[in-house]
Amino acid sequence: MTKRLLVPAFILLIVYLAGIYGFNTLEGWSQFDSAFYITMAVTSVAAYGGMFPHTESGKMLLIVISIIGVANMLYIFAILADIMSRHDDQNREILKNLLKQKIIDDGEKV
């Protein structure tokens, strides 16, 4: 794992813990059945509207978690895409070098 993923992963962990604790405290939801589910659903942009906070403070927490969590997840996806594209470029360069050295057949008939 690259070092660039450590900070966003830590922020995501903090968001999850804050969501679990906050929804448990503010809404009275159970920690893993409801609080973890809604936090995970909101940060992954897969919330279906089956659960939602009823108190004003719970709604505020949901807004904060969704903004920070979604932005953080998008940043993590951007880092992963960059890692994959760099890996692809490295493989392409290795393949070009091997073709130049005629170590592997390039598919042309002689």
Kinemage of the C-alpha trace (Angstrom):
@kinemage 1
@onewidth
@group {chain A} dominant
@subgroup {mainchain}
@vectorlist {calphas} color= white
{ca met a 1} P 0.000 0.000 0.000
{ca thr a 2} L 1.301 3.410 -0.847
{ca lys a 3} L 1.936 6.020 1.806
{ca arg a 4} L -0.470 8.386 0.064
{ca leu a 5} L -3.389 6.198 1.171
{ca leu a 6} L -2.547 6.298 4.876
{ca val a 7} L -3.894 9.775 5.655
{ca pro a 8} L -7.189 9.369 3.734
{ca ala a 9} L -7.675 5.905 5.248
{ca phe a 10} L -7.118 7.360 8.715
{ca ile a 11} L -9.602 10.177 7.992
{ca leu a 12} L -12.134 7.603 6.793
{ca leu a 13} L -11.639 5.622 9.994
{ca ile a 14} L -12.245 8.774 12.052
{ca val a 15} L -15.401 9.522 10.031
{ca tyr a 16} L -16.708 5.990 10.646
{ca leu a 17} L -15.956 6.130 14.359
{ca ala a 18} L -17.518 9.594 14.669
{ca gly a 19} L -20.596 8.397 12.786
{ca ile a 20} L -20.997 5.291 14.922
{ca tyr a 21} L -20.531 7.200 18.170
{ca gly a 22} L -22.617 10.177 17.050
{ca phe a 23} L -25.612 8.233 15.776
{ca asn a 24} L -25.479 5.956 18.798
{ca thr a 25} L -25.489 8.939 21.135
{ca leu a 26} L -27.781 11.346 19.264
{ca glu a 27} L -30.299 8.931 17.760
{ca gly a 28} L -30.030 6.020 20.172
{ca trp a 29} L -29.257 3.608 17.347
{ca ser a 30} L -27.359 0.407 18.027
{ca gln a 31} L -23.682 0.684 17.190
{ca phe a 32} L -23.251 -1.840 14.435
{ca asp a 33} L -26.755 -2.594 13.237
{ca ser a 34} L -27.799 0.953 12.488
{ca ala a 35} L -25.057 3.494 13.183
{ca phe a 36} L -22.342 1.687 11.223
{ca tyr a 37} L -24.770 0.883 8.407
{ca ile a 38} L -25.895 4.485 7.880
{ca thr a 39} L -22.326 5.813 8.120
{ca met a 40} L -21.090 3.266 5.590
{ca ala a 41} L -24.061 3.872 3.277
{ca val a 42} L -23.649 7.642 3.328
{ca thr a 43} L -19.888 7.678 2.755
{ca ser a 44} L -20.133 5.169 -0.088
{ca val a 45} L -23.038 7.106 -1.673
{ca ala a 46} L -25.280 4.061 -1.470
{ca ala a 47} L -27.864 5.330 1.009
{ca tyr a 48} L -31.321 4.242 -0.074
{ca gly a 49} L -33.348 6.344 2.351
{ca gly a 50} L -34.415 3.391 4.486
{ca met a 51} L -32.890 4.979 7.575
{ca phe a 52} L -32.516 8.630 8.389
{ca pro a 53} L -31.945 10.644 11.554
{ca his a 54} L -34.954 12.162 13.288
{ca thr a 55} L -33.262 14.764 15.482
{ca glu a 56} L -31.800 18.054 14.257
{ca ser a 57} L -28.380 17.186 15.644
{ca gly a 58} L -28.508 13.792 13.939
{ca lys a 59} L -29.310 15.471 10.638
{ca met a 60} L -26.393 17.878 11.097
{ca leu a 61} L -24.086 14.944 11.831
{ca leu a 62} L -25.323 13.205 8.690
{ca ile a 63} L -24.556 16.286 6.589
{ca val a 64} L -21.039 16.634 7.996
{ca ile a 65} L -20.287 12.927 7.641
{ca ser a 66} L -21.609 12.829 4.092
{ca ile a 67} L -19.567 15.842 2.946
{ca ile a 68} L -16.310 14.717 4.559
{ca gly a 69} L -16.845 11.030 3.828
{ca val a 70} L -17.800 11.382 0.170
{ca ala a 71} L -14.985 13.854 -0.535
{ca asn a 72} L -12.535 11.537 1.200
{ca met a 73} L -13.771 8.480 -0.720
{ca leu a 74} L -13.411 10.359 -4.016
{ca tyr a 75} L -9.864 11.300 -3.036
{ca ile a 76} L -9.081 7.653 -2.228
{ca phe a 77} L -10.494 6.568 -5.611
{ca ala a 78} L -8.361 9.211 -7.357
{ca ile a 79} L -5.239 7.917 -5.612
{ca leu a 80} L -6.095 4.330 -6.564
{ca ala a 81} L -6.688 5.342 -10.194
{ca asp a 82} L -3.335 7.119 -10.241
{ca ile a 83} L -1.606 4.056 -8.806
{ca met a 84} L -3.225 1.796 -11.388
{ca ser a 85} L -2.362 4.092 -14.293
{ca arg a 86} L 1.260 4.373 -13.185
{ca his a 87} L 1.445 0.617 -12.862
{ca asp a 88} L 0.059 0.299 -16.379
{ca asp a 89} L 2.655 2.773 -17.703
{ca gln a 90} L 5.437 0.812 -16.017
{ca asn a 91} L 4.202 -2.424 -17.595
{ca arg a 92} L 3.991 -0.733 -20.995
{ca glu a 93} L 7.600 0.450 -20.700
{ca ile a 94} L 8.791 -3.018 -19.696
{ca leu a 95} L 6.968 -4.524 -22.673
{ca lys a 96} L 8.497 -1.954 -25.065
{ca asn a 97} L 11.985 -2.718 -23.762
{ca leu a 98} L 11.446 -6.446 -24.156
{ca leu a 99} L 10.184 -5.953 -27.710
{ca lys a 100} L 13.201 -3.808 -28.558
{ca gln a 101} L 15.522 -6.497 -27.260
{ca lys a 102} L 13.558 -9.156 -29.210
{ca ile a 103} L 13.203 -11.184 -26.032
{ca ile a 104} L 9.530 -11.697 -26.824
{ca asp a 105} L 7.888 -12.056 -30.220
{ca asp a 106} L 5.977 -8.955 -31.327
{ca gly a 107} L 3.578 -10.983 -33.465
{ca glu a 108} L 5.009 -10.016 -36.847
{ca lys a 109} L 5.779 -12.758 -39.323
{ca val a 110} L 9.296 -12.745 -40.707
